[in-house]
């Protein structure tokens, strides 16, 4: 959008992991033009960060955030694009290979334990809090991703709702890669958690056909997303979802990503004080640069 002040994407930075010894996580930090170090900002973390920030990719999340923050449809928000962990000798994921064969992505993202949540909460957040004034209110923290990155985001919020309460899931891998298909049962049996979740998937996502032509419902992406939606709905979660015709990927997300972000942060507050530095930046873009 013309005239919108652009934020900065800083990095790459490298985060050694204690949860997965011998690996490190590469990440980048988006700082919006309206960020004021004296005012606590919100936070959004994107798994498979390289795919969400790539300027030749489908989402270009930092551009969307520039526009929505300027239009006051998002709060002033720090964005973090974090890649799956890898050993120093392994290649960085790219848009052709997200790291399933070359990094720790399958273990980190698809396993139902708290180790990846420890990466985000115990390893990444302290670094971010040191460098930026980020609100410690978990309702102002979101996390999400695509495919395995989506189930990883859900798991972080599920394990640590004391730090994350907003989840964006695109074509989430809630299937039996490493047991993710049991989440509906876990949700039904567990005490309701203070999460806000948006699920997105398509009827032409991977539909559980094995190499021998037989159907395996535990590997049917769309079916398992619907099962999770039904479980969350039954428990009364703050839930929204959208089913389309897309295949596995970003085909649908790139069209509706701004709407999802608006919904996740639909109740955010902003200052109306004309003397407030952040408020001034909306009225005069030059003051935000």
Secondary structure, DSSP 8 states (H G I E B T S, - for coil): -TT----EEEEEEEEE-STTTT-EEEEEEEE-TT--TTS-BEEEEEESHHHHH-TTSS--HHHHHHHHHHTTSS-SEEEEEE---B-TTS----SS--STTTSSHHHHHHS-SSHHHHIIIIIIHHHHHHHS-B---GGGEEEEEETHHHHHHHHHHHH-TTT--EEEEES---STTTTGGGHHHHHHHS-----EEEEEEETTS-EEE-TTS-EEEEEEHHHHHHHHHHHHHHTT-EEEEEEES--SSSTTHHHHHHHHHHHHTTT------TT-HHHHHHH-GGGG-
